[in-house]
Each structure stands twice: as C-alpha cells, then as structure tokens.
Amino acid sequence: MITKSRLTWALRWLVSVGMLLWILTRPEVARLGADMRHLDLVWLLGGLMCAGLSLALGAWRWQACLEALGMELSLWHMFKLTLAASALGCVSVGSLGADLAKVMLTERYLPGRHGGILASLALDHMSAFPCVVVMVAAATVTHGTLPHLNASGIWLAVGVAAVVVAAMAVISWKFKPLHYEMKRIALDRASWRGLLRAGGRSVPVWLSYCGIFYCAARAVGVVVPVVGFAGVIAIADGVAALPVTIAGLGVREQAFRVLLGNWYHVPAAAAVALSLSGFSLSLVWAAVGALGLACGSLKPSSPATS
C-alpha cells in the first residue's frame, strides 16, 4: 500500500514539474533554448566559484552557531556536512530537506545532541535574516517603489504568506524539542554572542550567494542595478526556501520572472534562464557532496568535542 509520505513526495514532485512546465511553455519563454546556447562561460565559471565559496562561508557561519551552544566541529567537517546536505536538499522540499539532512548527518559526530543541532540551525537562519531585510529594503529605496505585481504575482504573495503561517504552525506542533531548546538559549548570553558573530559572517555569505545569480545574469546578458538585483535574489531565495516544491523549482523561476519583469522590465526568457543557470551552478557542488556521501566521507574518525 502506498504510504502517505510517498503520496506527499509524489505530489510535491508533480507541483515542481507542473510549475516548471507552465513557465517554460509560456509564449514569452519560447526562446529560452536559443538563449541558453549563448551563455558566457567566463561568467558561469565565476558563478561556480561563488557557489562553492557561499557553501564554505555558510559552513563557517553555522560553526559559530554550534559553538555558541557548546558544540564543536572542525571547519572541514562542517564544509563536508554542508556539501552533503546541499545534495540531499536538491531532492527535497525547499531548504527544509537540507536542514533535516544536516541534523541527521551531524548526529554522527554529535550523538545525542538532536535538540542542540536543531537549535543551531534555527540560530543560523536567524543570523541571516537581518542581512536579507537590509537587501530588500535597499533595493526598494534604490528603485523608489515596490515592484508592481500582476495577478500571478499577487497569488504568489498570498501563497507565500499562507505557507509561512502553515510552516510556523507545523514547527510549533511537531518539533517540541526545538521549541524548548530555543526557549532555553534565549536567556543564555553566550548564545546571543554567537548569534551576533554568525550575523557578521552572514555578510560575506550573502555577497557570495548573490554572486552566483549575478554571474548567471551576466552570462545570459542581463544587466540590472546591483543593489536592486540583490533584493530580488533575497526575495526569490526566500520563496524558494518554502516547503512547496522540490528544491524550490518552479517557484524560484516564477519569482525571478515576476520581480525582474515588473521591476526592471527584464524579458521573461532571460529571467527564467538566469534562475535555472544559477541553480545549475549550485547543483555542481551538490553533486560533489553526493559523491562524498556515497564514498563514506562523513564517517567520523574520532569522537567530536561537545
């Protein structure tokens, strides 16, 4: 008998494929294949380097969150965990799958610290939030107004709001250990110092992450104001992180298409091309993580300090 989890998994894949097909078959995206054949390989190489750097810096930021909660792992181990989790995240829903993979894999090094690892990931996401807000605000100020949303954009905004509320409700009900752990560390001065340290590390993380899509944009011939484009990337990444489709496929492309089209009049084909190109650059590093996971590179050789 088909289990409920398998049905849910199949439904999410169906939504992902459906959204991509809907976007790719629109008349204005008909020239996507021709545009992809004229990509600038130099810019793509730069985006690939930014993708690897963002993963390494992301591991460095997460390390600060673990240390704030009294857990220690070397940066090399953190990087390997981040690579492997990114691989698993590419076949799961939004960023949720990558986070669950981090918990599962990190417990090999820190047995019995399930709640603490979950809390470190919560701190990691919290540390990135101010940087995202600044990017979106700066983009809005630079442009002078919020992008005008058509009917599809409004439905996208409503869907995002609904999923955020649902996700918060599920987390509160399903992950009670995380709730109590976060409540405990909220009163711990060391955790706040670690959060501030991780917040500082978020700046280079976000710059390198934005570099992925900026290089992808230049590779397909899209040139928009850097600050404004950073805000678009932050919004699109937030939408793609929601547990709606596999690895954010479809919703990320729709976000780029709507925001870049309405805000900077970027053709739909170019917006979708840069989105898929940027995601593909991250897939290269995810493949490296999958290879390492298959080769058993995450087997701890000695007990971790905790």
HUTASUL-V121951 format. One line per field, one symbol per residue. psi: psi as a letter, one per 30 degrees, with the letter a starting at -180 (. if undefined). Layout:
psi=???
//
This chain:
psi=kkleeeeeeeeeeeeeeeeeeeefgkefgfgeeeeffhkjfeeeeeeeeeeeeeeeeeeeeeeeeeefggkkkleeeeeeeeeeeeeeffgakbfeeeeeeeeeeffefikgheeeeeeeeeeeeeffeeeeeeeeeeeeeeffllkkkaeeeeeeeeeeeeeeeeeeeeeeeeieeeeeeeeeffgkeeeeeeeeeeeeffefeeeeeeeefeeeeeeggkjlkeeeeeeeeeeeeeeffkielkggkeeeeeeeeeeeefeghkkeeeeeeeeeeeeeeeeeeeeeeeeeeeghfgjkflklk.
//
